[in-house]
Amino acid sequence: MNENTFAVLGDVCYSISPDELITAQNAYVVCDGGKCAGVFEKLPERYSDIPVIDMSGKLLTPGFVDLHLHAPQYSYRGTGMDLELLEWLESITFPEEAGYADTEYAIRAYRIFTDDLKRSPTTRACVFATIHADATLELMRMLDECGMAAYVGKVNMDRNSPDNYRETTRGSLEETEKWLKSCEQAGFLAEDSRVRPIITPRFVPSCTDELMCGLGKLAASHGLAVQSHLSENISEVEWVSELAPDAAGYADAYDRFGLFGGDVKTVMAHCIYLRDDEMELMRQRGVFAAHSPQSNMNLRSGIAPMRKLLERGIKCGLASDLAGGSSINMFKAVTDAIQVSKLYWRLIDDTKAPLSFRESFYLATKGGGEFFTKTGSFEEGYEFDLLAIDDSMAATPLKFGIVERLERTMYLGHAGFIKAKFVAGRRII
Amino acid sequence: MNENTFAVLGDVCYSISPDELITAQNAYVVCDGGKCAGVFEKLPERYSDIPVIDMSGKLLTPGFVDLHLHAPQYSYRGTGMDLELLEWLESITFPEEAGYADTEYAIRAYRIFTDDLKRSPTTRACVFATIHADATLELMRMLDECGMAAYVGKVNMDRNSPDNYRETTRGSLEETEKWLKSCEQAGFLAEDSRVRPIITPRFVPSCTDELMCGLGKLAASHGLAVQSHLSENISEVEWVSELAPDAAGYADAYDRFGLFGGDVKTVMAHCIYLRDDEMELMRQRGVFAAHSPQSNMNLRSGIAPMRKLLERGIKCGLASDLAGGSSINMFKAVTDAIQVSKLYWRLIDDTKAPLSFRESFYLATKGGGEFFTKTGSFEEGYEFDLLAIDDSMAATPLKFGIVERLERTMYLGHAGFIKAKFVAGRRII
């Protein structure tokens, strides 16, 4: 038995597939060396002497996975929401992100973000930083210190942005290599590091072919994952087709540089306006779609065809997309995804059934969790990421079963409901 | 100068029209006898000696007006959300509401609701209770005790509902008269009562013509306001046309019984699938539309054409529609209304501009406030309904102006942000 072995006792609820929610009243979730050893009504003989953390009456769920967010945008979350994507980037996003050249400012701002993320339902996240290597490294250190698991990317961009927030092609690649070297020194490339670097071309409009080519080589040579944006907004998709006339489409504009799945683990945010052949490419390459419903409403982007993506076998998860999305609370991403899928069904295609509550919960846990390998469930061998949730904070005279309690937690819950939080077997709240 | 005269000092923000947001940094909002006497940078001579409640650094906004909610549904908010309207009514709503025949249960459940409403941004609400006169009167007493202003309706329904939750036509009218008599005895018909009865036919499918006719007469004879539902869901609209073949439409099914504005102040929830002539009738009769975006997503109803309703000069406000909507937080109604209006623009009609933040804030305060006469603004003579909001609870390294602070409060805020709350000049938090 591993040293870090214990059990948490409570009312257990987790997904094993989009349609299968497993529940167990007053049961033990066992952590054996940072991994989940299973859920038990009664502790098995071999675990009979382990410490038990008593969370009786609390809901125990896997940690939530936020597949896409921008840490530097957290400072202005909930403002400028009357703007559409491209004007919002120009007038708010780029000016603020440029300020992270000042590492002291970055630390101050990131401290607020990491404190809130630590308290939130999220245990793992895919994070965009800014173009600045130093500030990005600080963010990684802060996430590591507060016990979170994350892929964090220094952003690359060498065109179509203001002078004070644009790199040269060569400068961008050099800064990325410098950052990766610092990551190595800081231990973020180690096998067991919970915080890891990820190659992060902002999106096609921000990156020349030469930069994309260089980033593709870096991803391959270092065995790194990739994150970016794909088909978020109609104007953006049109712009990409002008910027990359030789590419077969938006997806291909990444794929031709080795930045679209296959050997390179990849997550793409949004995926609203994909053609059929692009969806097929995503499936073949195992590219993850990070569905960000709140952001897609705020920036007037539209509604991603989640049922279609799921039917085609594309790997999907949910995302806050801070600060296109305003809320860091992934419970809310679960209900936002359900709500917009109902509008998709009502307004766009009534052959595409809305996401059920079970499906959306699955996407926010095991679905997105697959990007971090075995994460987001309590099946044996999964990372021990666990939340203990006090759903009695939403008072009611009724007695609900575990499934209803979980559903109402998604609709009504927030950070204040979380009474304990574990990431890879380590308690951080 | 009236006895109840004081000022609150803080950063003031209120609407005078959908496009005009007035702000004043570190200013005084003066209450003179329960009414707002205006906003002043410096206290005028005549008020120089009044008590000042120092809320420096807090945002001061008018109270929020929730134009439509179901108090007995609060117990199961956030559950059963995978169902559509009519199946949700059958399988969840009616069985739970039937339980309010037990007045003790009703008091226990309503206590949770009124406690949460008191803490919420809402100062005034239009409330559906159940068919039970006794439980409804208790709810009115509890709202009154906690200092809220509200129209509260005993629900009427004599068809298309389960045996244990359906009245006879005569029984329904008699129970309503009994309830009104109790209201009179309890002082709820007095001129200055903040809690008042409102005639509440559930919706056309639940009420026979005979019942509607009787309710129309009661509203007229007692000078009471009316609330109901209108054009929420496509199946419901079709059902109404079968149930009321002689009516010119859903609106007319109320209008022909004197339950649709004119001399009878009326608010109708939802208003999603109105024909042009029905909108015109609403405008002529001064009927209020209670827009409930969250509920309309949850129950797969659709998106109300708010820009169209506003362009036509129809009086509009926002609503939580508990428990079709799960959240009692009217800040969220403001952002939900903006978000769905963006999807309306993107998916239904791109000639209808999304609601701006200013417009949606207006709808949640002064827009809906008009149903309570002069409410929802800090103009002179308005009811002194005020919130002091600590927006610093959403931490940021940036310094924002008042308008941005208000916007981020709508996106990020909740009951915990509210440090003081006044209704008609009386402090209740």
Contacts between the chains, C-beta under 8 A, distances in Angstrom:
chain1	res1	chain2	res2	distance
A	74	B	396	7.9
A	75	B	396	5.1
A	75	B	397	5.5
A	75	B	398	5.2
A	76	B	396	7.2
A	76	B	398	6.2
A	77	B	394	7.7
A	77	B	396	7.9
A	77	B	408	7.0
A	77	B	411	7.0
A	77	B	412	6.7
A	78	B	394	7.1
A	78	B	407	6.3
A	78	B	408	3.5
A	78	B	409	7.8
A	78	B	410	7.4
A	78	B	411	3.2
A	78	B	412	4.8
A	79	B	400	6.7
A	79	B	404	4.7
A	79	B	407	5.4
A	79	B	408	5.3
A	79	B	411	8.0
A	80	B	404	7.9
A	80	B	407	7.9
A	81	B	335	7.7
A	81	B	338	6.9
A	81	B	357	6.4
A	81	B	407	6.6
A	81	B	411	6.7
A	82	B	338	7.9
A	82	B	354	7.8
A	82	B	356	5.3
A	82	B	357	5.6
A	96	B	398	7.8
A	105	B	397	6.8
A	108	B	397	5.1
A	109	B	396	8.0
A	109	B	397	4.5
A	112	B	395	4.6
A	112	B	396	6.6
A	112	B	397	6.6
A	115	B	395	7.8
A	116	B	395	7.5
A	294	B	339	7.7
A	297	B	339	3.9
A	297	B	340	7.5
A	297	B	342	5.7
A	297	B	343	6.1
A	298	B	339	6.5
A	298	B	342	7.4
A	300	B	342	4.4
A	300	B	345	6.7
A	300	B	346	5.6
A	300	B	354	6.7
A	301	B	346	7.6
A	302	B	343	7.5
A	302	B	346	5.2
A	302	B	347	7.0
A	303	B	343	6.8
A	303	B	347	7.3
A	326	B	335	7.6
A	326	B	408	7.7
A	326	B	411	4.0
A	326	B	412	6.1
A	327	B	411	7.5
A	327	B	412	7.2
A	335	B	81	7.7
A	335	B	326	7.7
A	338	B	81	6.9
A	338	B	82	8.0
A	339	B	294	7.7
A	339	B	297	3.9
A	339	B	298	6.5
A	340	B	297	7.5
A	340	B	343	7.5
A	342	B	297	5.7
A	342	B	298	7.3
A	342	B	300	4.4
A	343	B	297	6.1
A	343	B	302	7.6
A	343	B	303	6.8
A	343	B	340	7.5
A	343	B	343	6.0
A	343	B	347	7.6
A	345	B	300	6.7
A	346	B	300	5.6
A	346	B	301	7.6
A	346	B	302	5.2
A	347	B	302	7.0
A	347	B	303	7.3
A	347	B	343	7.6
A	347	B	347	4.9
A	347	B	348	6.5
A	348	B	347	6.5
A	354	B	82	7.8
A	354	B	300	6.7
A	356	B	82	5.3
A	357	B	81	6.4
A	357	B	82	5.5
A	394	B	77	7.7
A	394	B	78	7.1
A	395	B	112	4.6
A	395	B	115	7.8
A	395	B	116	7.5
A	396	B	74	7.9
A	396	B	75	5.1
A	396	B	76	7.2
A	396	B	77	7.9
A	396	B	109	7.9
A	396	B	112	6.6
A	397	B	75	5.5
A	397	B	105	6.8
A	397	B	108	5.1
A	397	B	109	4.5
A	397	B	112	6.6
A	398	B	75	5.2
A	398	B	76	6.2
A	398	B	96	7.8
A	400	B	79	6.6
A	404	B	79	4.7
A	404	B	80	7.9
A	407	B	78	6.3
A	407	B	79	5.4
A	407	B	80	8.0
A	407	B	81	6.7
A	408	B	77	7.0
A	408	B	78	3.6
A	408	B	79	5.3
A	408	B	326	7.7
A	409	B	78	7.8
A	410	B	78	7.3
A	411	B	77	7.0
A	411	B	78	3.2
A	411	B	79	8.0
A	411	B	81	6.7
A	411	B	326	4.0
A	411	B	327	7.4
A	412	B	77	6.7
A	412	B	78	4.8
A	412	B	326	6.1
A	412	B	327	7.2
A	414	B	414	7.4
A	416	B	416	7.9
